[in-house]
Amino acid sequence: MISDRRPDPDATVVRYGLRWLLWTLPLVVLLGGVGVLGLLVLIDQGFHVVALVCLLGLVWSGFALRTVLRWRGLVTALDANGFWVLRHGKAVLIPWDSLAGVGLHWTRVGRRLVHTVELCPRGDIDRDDPLLREFVRDTAPLREGLPRLRYRLDVRHFFSVYDRALRRWAPPELWFGRVEQPGSYLRQPAAAGLTRQEP
């Protein structure tokens, strides 16, 4: 639910969208550059292999740019009250006392470790909340007493910031730490558990 309140002055603020931008923008520039250079060579030489390379470069740069635009402006904050999500001047609070468990899941993807923040509520989730609905997942409970529906935030490039913040702010009885998961848990659809939206 949208809140009129804002995080406390001493909150740990993570500019989620800015961090995604810093990680993704070099990829956008690189792939876009490959695509443009490939097109120039194609026009000049007519090489089919170069055409394929430049096409892939442009497609992937478009995908990366879409990711940047999707997450720009998203900010999260953690304080004594709970976990905040802020976007476009609006804020929503997930209070600590509304949660049954908090932690980090991780899995290995190739040579990289991918982490997600897991916020497991005690009660029902508002699956149509405009700021939180895209983070709702329906997955097997980590342990007895935790619900299937939870909030999941992908923090693969900057999990250490959230690790420190969660250890600082989350009540010790909620914290279940870092837990390894099979790679399949990342492939759960973004809309899992969401109600159908009316046109």
C-alpha positions as CSV (number, residue, x, y, z in Angstrom):
1,M,0.0,0.0,0.0
2,I,1.3,3.5,-0.9
3,S,2.5,5.3,2.2
4,D,2.7,9.0,3.0
5,R,5.7,8.3,5.2
6,R,9.3,8.1,4.1
7,P,12.3,6.1,5.4
8,D,14.1,7.3,8.6
9,P,17.0,9.7,8.2
10,D,19.5,7.0,9.2
11,A,18.1,4.4,6.8
12,T,20.3,2.4,4.5
13,V,19.4,3.7,1.0
14,V,20.2,1.6,-2.0
15,R,19.7,3.4,-5.4
16,Y,18.7,0.2,-7.1
17,G,18.0,1.7,-10.5
18,L,21.3,3.7,-10.5
19,R,23.3,0.5,-9.7
20,W,21.6,-1.3,-12.5
21,L,22.4,1.6,-14.8
22,L,26.1,1.6,-13.8
23,W,26.3,-2.2,-14.5
24,T,24.3,-2.2,-17.7
25,L,25.3,1.0,-19.5
26,P,28.8,-0.2,-20.5
27,L,27.1,-3.2,-22.1
28,V,24.7,-1.0,-24.0
29,V,27.5,1.1,-25.3
30,L,29.7,-1.9,-26.2
31,L,27.0,-3.9,-28.0
32,G,25.5,-0.8,-29.7
33,G,29.0,0.1,-30.9
34,V,29.5,-3.4,-32.3
35,G,26.2,-3.2,-34.1
36,V,26.9,0.2,-35.6
37,L,30.4,-0.7,-36.7
38,G,29.1,-4.0,-38.1
39,L,26.5,-2.2,-40.1
40,L,29.1,0.2,-41.5
41,V,31.4,-2.6,-42.6
42,L,28.4,-4.5,-44.1
43,I,27.4,-1.5,-46.2
44,D,31.0,-1.2,-47.4
45,Q,31.9,-4.8,-47.9
46,G,28.7,-6.8,-47.9
47,F,29.9,-9.6,-45.5
48,H,27.0,-11.8,-44.2
49,V,28.8,-12.8,-41.0
50,V,29.3,-9.2,-40.1
51,A,25.6,-8.6,-40.7
52,L,24.8,-11.3,-38.2
53,V,27.2,-9.9,-35.6
54,C,25.9,-6.3,-36.0
55,L,22.3,-7.5,-35.8
56,L,23.0,-9.5,-32.6
57,G,24.8,-6.4,-31.2
58,L,21.9,-4.1,-31.8
59,V,19.3,-6.6,-30.4
60,W,21.3,-7.1,-27.2
61,S,21.9,-3.4,-26.8
62,G,18.2,-2.8,-27.2
63,F,17.5,-5.5,-24.5
64,A,20.1,-3.9,-22.2
65,L,18.7,-0.4,-22.7
66,R,15.2,-1.8,-21.9
67,T,16.5,-3.1,-18.6
68,V,18.0,0.2,-17.7
69,L,14.8,2.1,-18.5
70,R,12.7,-0.4,-16.6
71,W,14.7,-0.1,-13.4
72,R,15.7,3.6,-13.5
73,G,14.4,5.6,-10.6
74,L,13.8,2.6,-8.3
75,V,15.2,3.1,-4.8
76,T,15.1,0.7,-1.9
77,A,15.7,1.6,1.8
78,L,16.0,-0.3,5.0
79,D,15.4,1.1,8.4
80,A,14.0,0.2,11.8
81,N,10.5,0.1,10.4
82,G,11.1,-2.3,7.5
83,F,12.0,-2.6,3.8
84,W,11.0,0.4,1.6
85,V,10.4,0.5,-2.1
86,L,10.4,4.0,-3.7
87,R,9.6,4.9,-7.3
88,H,8.3,7.9,-9.1
89,G,7.8,9.8,-5.9
90,K,5.7,7.0,-4.3
91,A,6.8,4.8,-1.4
92,V,5.6,1.5,0.1
93,L,6.8,-0.1,3.3
94,I,7.0,-3.8,4.1
95,P,7.2,-3.7,7.9
96,W,9.5,-6.1,9.6
97,D,6.6,-7.2,11.9
98,S,4.6,-8.3,8.8
99,L,7.3,-10.8,7.8
100,A,7.9,-14.4,8.8
101,G,11.4,-14.6,7.3
102,V,14.1,-12.5,5.6
103,G,17.2,-13.6,3.8
104,L,19.3,-14.0,0.7
105,H,19.1,-16.8,-1.8
106,W,22.0,-17.5,-4.1
107,T,22.8,-19.8,-7.0
108,R,25.7,-20.3,-9.4
109,V,25.2,-19.3,-13.0
110,G,28.3,-20.2,-14.9
111,R,31.1,-18.6,-13.0
112,R,28.9,-16.0,-11.4
113,L,26.9,-16.0,-8.2
114,V,23.4,-14.6,-8.5
115,H,21.7,-13.4,-5.3
116,T,18.1,-12.4,-4.5
117,V,16.6,-10.8,-1.5
118,E,13.7,-12.9,-0.1
119,L,11.0,-11.2,2.0
120,C,8.5,-13.8,3.3
121,P,5.3,-12.3,4.7
122,R,3.3,-13.7,7.6
123,G,-0.1,-12.9,6.0
124,D,-1.6,-12.3,2.6
125,I,0.2,-10.3,-0.1
126,D,-1.4,-7.5,-2.1
127,R,-0.5,-9.0,-5.4
128,D,-1.8,-6.0,-7.3
129,D,0.3,-3.3,-5.4
130,P,1.6,-1.0,-8.1
131,L,5.1,-0.9,-6.6
132,L,5.5,-4.4,-5.3
133,R,3.5,-6.6,-7.8
134,E,6.5,-7.3,-10.0
135,F,8.5,-8.7,-7.1
136,V,5.9,-11.3,-6.1
137,R,6.9,-14.9,-6.5
138,D,5.1,-18.2,-5.9
139,T,7.7,-20.8,-4.9
140,A,8.2,-23.7,-2.5
141,P,8.7,-22.5,1.1
142,L,12.3,-22.5,2.2
143,R,11.3,-24.1,5.5
144,E,8.3,-25.0,7.5
145,G,6.3,-21.9,8.6
146,L,7.3,-19.8,5.6
147,P,4.7,-19.0,2.9
148,R,4.8,-19.8,-0.8
149,L,4.1,-16.2,-1.9
150,R,7.0,-13.8,-1.2
151,Y,8.8,-10.8,-2.5
152,R,12.0,-11.4,-4.4
153,L,14.5,-8.7,-5.5
154,D,17.3,-9.6,-7.9
155,V,20.5,-8.1,-6.4
156,R,23.1,-10.1,-8.4
157,H,25.6,-7.2,-8.9
158,F,25.4,-5.6,-5.5
159,F,24.3,-8.2,-3.0
160,S,26.9,-7.3,-0.4
161,V,25.1,-3.9,0.1
162,Y,21.9,-5.7,0.9
163,D,23.7,-8.4,3.0
164,R,25.1,-5.7,5.3
165,A,21.8,-3.7,5.4
166,L,19.7,-6.8,6.2
167,R,22.1,-7.9,8.9
168,R,21.9,-4.4,10.4
169,W,18.1,-3.8,10.2
170,A,16.2,-7.1,10.0
171,P,15.3,-8.5,13.4
172,P,17.5,-11.5,14.2
173,E,14.6,-13.8,14.6
174,L,13.6,-13.2,11.0
175,W,17.1,-13.5,9.4
176,F,17.7,-16.9,7.8
177,G,21.0,-15.8,6.2
178,R,22.3,-16.8,2.7
179,V,20.8,-20.0,1.4
180,E,21.9,-21.8,-1.7
181,Q,19.2,-22.7,-4.3
182,P,19.1,-24.6,-7.6
183,G,19.5,-22.5,-10.7
184,S,15.9,-23.3,-11.6
185,Y,14.5,-21.0,-9.0
186,L,15.6,-18.0,-11.1
187,R,13.5,-19.1,-14.0
188,Q,10.2,-18.7,-12.3
189,P,8.1,-16.3,-14.3
190,A,7.9,-12.7,-13.1
191,A,4.1,-12.9,-13.0
192,A,4.0,-16.0,-10.8
193,G,1.2,-15.6,-8.2
194,L,-0.2,-12.4,-9.6
195,T,-3.9,-11.9,-10.2
196,R,-5.0,-11.1,-13.7
197,Q,-5.1,-7.4,-14.6
198,E,-8.2,-6.0,-16.2
199,P,-7.6,-4.0,-19.4
